[in-house]
Amino acid sequence: MVWTTNLLNNFVIIMLMTSLTGGLLVVIWLGIGALLEKLGFINIVYELLKMVILFFFLPVSYIGLKLFEASLGRGFLFTPISFMWKELLWILGIWGSVVVLGCAFMGYEVYRMNHYFKSAFPAKLTEQRLLEEICEELNISVHKVALKRSYRVDVPCVTGIRRAKVILPVEVFEEETLRVILTHELTHFKQKDLLLKRISMVVVILHFFNPLAWLLYERIQVWSEFSCDYRAYPHCGGMKHYFQVLTAVATGETKRKLFSSQLYDNQLGLVERVKKLSKVSKIKKRAKLSVVLVVCMAFMTSSLSVCATTVQAAKAYEYLYRVSEVTSATEMSEGEFVMYSESGETPGITLIENAPVSITRALYNIVWDVPGRSRVSAAWFALEEGQSITVTASVIPVGVELKVGVESEFGIRRYITVTDVGSYTFPIEEAAAYRVYIQNDTYTDASVEGSYIVK
């Protein structure tokens, strides 16, 4: 049960931190991308967008938290937060349900596109020969491409990841028009836009709660077209002829098919593509040094932002943990120490009872190993109202925060937090059985040398 709790807790942290990091880089990309677009490097903008997708899968922030767990969050980072545990299970259930439905939807869309292709009929021999010619020009193996026509599509599209499946409507196209269409669709296949669209859909499914993941998906759809136009028009007799053909083919709005790349979605989107590419073509390319500087700036900005976000997340988690675990704080204090009170079980804590104690006169000496996520306690003994227990503890290594306190037979634990050396006198307000305990909520193993005395 303990390992399951820790596993689920770590999984939630990974998902949240990964989503936070990915979303942060989407925001940075928007700024850097706008700058690169002004410089005329539209192809680099799309490549950087592809890199952003990776950070929705790579838990770089989680790894950073794990490496610096003790210093960033003082050991509390991966400790389950008790008051959120029930809500967490509900959240995991909802998240899992959405992921299952999303994967089922993806499977259905892939099946639907494959069904479109299987129900299509072969293209003409002259069209096949033109396809082979374009494949050779684009350096694509003709064995990886298939061409068919279908009554079920109203706009040319391409699907498939390992093998391109180009589907044309039954409309008859002139050779120059068909050349532009096939060049456009095969360029999508060559720059792996179809794979990227599936991956971006997975990002949306896993991080559906993050609006920046949806923005990323939408930008992938748009920029895959910009990039494709940028790479395709030089093979089609220039930009003017390229867009003249696309405009002539566009007859109206068509429904976007997932996991495929269409020639166009609507005329408004096509006009936007024409404007953007025309604007970029008029920009005089600056020195490559400008690109290097912008990319370096993007890298530095991203690294610093991720580090700062990681630190703030660690502080927030530590705060939540303290709010959840400390159920009430008394005004009783002794020097720099404040006594806290809590009750009930702490999820994920291993109990080690009847730890050895040596007696020297009135002192009970303790030399205990306190592994991470454990509570070590001495034997029970009976005390009367008005008595007290003074506990002194020295923590090794210094910096690991431990709870040092007294537990009653009624399950009430009173404690102070010690990271170096501490001592506190706990008053006994009710006759009962008590025992001294030391609890390590962190994942860092520690040891304690000290003593306690009953008065």
Secondary structure, 3 states (H helix, E strand, C coil): CHHHHHHHHHHHHHHHHHHHHHHHHHHHHHHHHHHHHHHCCHHHHHHHHHHHHHCCCCCHHHHHHHHCHHHHHCCCCCCCCHHHHHHHHHHHHHHHHHHHHHHHHHHHHHHHHHHHHHCCEECCHHHHHHHHHHHHHCCCCHHHEEEEEECCCCCCEEECCCCEEEEEECCCCCHHHHHHHHHHHHHHHHCCHHHHHHHHHHHHHHCCCCHHHHHHHHHHHHHHHHHHHHHHHHHCCCHHHHHHHHHHHCCCCCCCCCCEEECCCCHHHHHHHHHHHHHHHHCCCCCHHHHHHHHHHHHHHHHHHHHHHHHHHHHHHHHHHHHHHCCEEEEEEECCEEEEEEECCCCCCEEECCCCCEEECCEEEEEEEECCCEEEECCCEEECCCCEEEEEEEEECCCCCEEEEEEECCCEEEEEEECCEEEEEEECCCCEEEEEEEEECCCCCEEEEEEEEEC
